[in-house]
């Protein structure tokens, strides 16, 4: 019986996340750079996953849609309280900025919270994945491999085998 309740709770959480992600384009269209305020952003997106302090008094709000979603948003609020940037950061252009030797805290700051991290104890590596959508509609995973020292060793991109199109059947 406990398993049924747990499965129902998990299904409800997944549905809520999908519904939340589906509303993102509407919420984004309601915000305007240089016009919308921090209150407007919070009204549309809620409390951010993380708040990053920027030089000059600006702050960047992280709105994470991982692990079920395929986007992470970074919304920057200027020192005057107005939104100055809204970016979806899980893109090939942003991934190209992740290079060997980079610290994982820098990667986390750049890409937001990952979908998952898988440690490989024998190799002394951890693989950290971000799910994203590549044009036209290909579900992909960007993986950062780091060592025990939390420094990037390499990156790779591949098909998202957890995406619905790869699950098949009922």
Residue pairs with C-beta under 8 A, 6 or more apart in sequence:
14 68
17 65
17 68
17 69
18 68
18 69
20 65
21 65
21 68
21 69
21 71
24 65
24 71
24 73
27 44
27 45
28 86
30 36
30 40
30 44
31 40
31 41
31 44
31 75
31 83
31 86
32 83
33 83
33 84
33 85
33 86
34 82
34 83
34 84
35 82
35 83
36 82
36 83
37 81
37 82
37 83
38 77
38 81
38 82
38 83
40 83
41 61
41 75
41 77
41 83
45 61
45 63
45 73
45 75
48 61
48 62
48 63
48 75
49 62
49 63
49 64
49 112
49 113
50 61
50 62
50 64
50 112
50 113
51 59
51 60
51 61
51 62
52 59
52 60
52 61
52 62
52 74
52 109
53 59
54 60
54 76
56 79
57 78
57 79
58 76
58 77
58 78
58 79
58 84
59 76
59 77
60 74
60 75
60 76
60 77
61 74
61 75
61 76
61 77
62 72
62 73
62 74
62 112
62 113
63 72
63 73
63 74
63 75
63 112
64 72
64 112
64 113
65 71
65 72
65 73
66 72
66 112
66 113
66 114
66 115
66 130
66 131
67 115
67 116
67 131
69 131
70 90
70 131
70 132
70 133
70 139
70 160
71 88
71 90
71 132
71 133
72 88
72 89
72 90
72 111
72 112
72 113
72 130
73 86
73 87
73 88
73 89
73 112
74 85
74 86
74 87
74 89
74 112
75 83
75 85
75 86
75 87
76 83
76 84
76 85
76 86
77 83
77 84
78 84
89 110
89 111
89 112
90 111
90 112
90 130
90 131
90 132
90 142
91 132
92 134
92 157
94 110
94 111
95 111
95 142
95 155
95 157
97 110
98 107
98 110
98 111
98 144
98 152
98 155
99 152
100 151
100 152
100 153
100 154
101 151
101 152
102 151
102 152
103 150
103 151
103 152
104 128
104 144
104 146
104 150
104 151
104 152
105 150
107 128
107 144
107 152
108 114
111 130
111 142
112 130
114 128
114 129
114 130
115 129
115 130
115 131
115 141
116 128
116 129
117 126
117 127
117 128
117 129
118 126
118 127
118 128
118 129
119 125
119 126
120 126
120 127
124 147
124 148
125 145
125 146
125 147
125 153
126 145
126 146
126 147
127 143
127 144
127 145
128 143
128 144
128 145
128 146
129 141
129 142
129 143
130 141
130 142
130 143
131 139
131 140
131 141
131 160
131 162
131 163
132 140
132 141
132 142
133 139
133 140
134 140
138 159
139 159
139 160
139 163
139 165
139 166
140 157
140 158
140 159
140 160
141 157
141 158
141 159
141 160
141 161
141 162
142 155
142 156
142 157
143 155
143 156
143 157
143 158
144 152
144 155
145 152
145 153
145 154
145 155
145 156
146 152
146 153
147 153
159 166
160 166
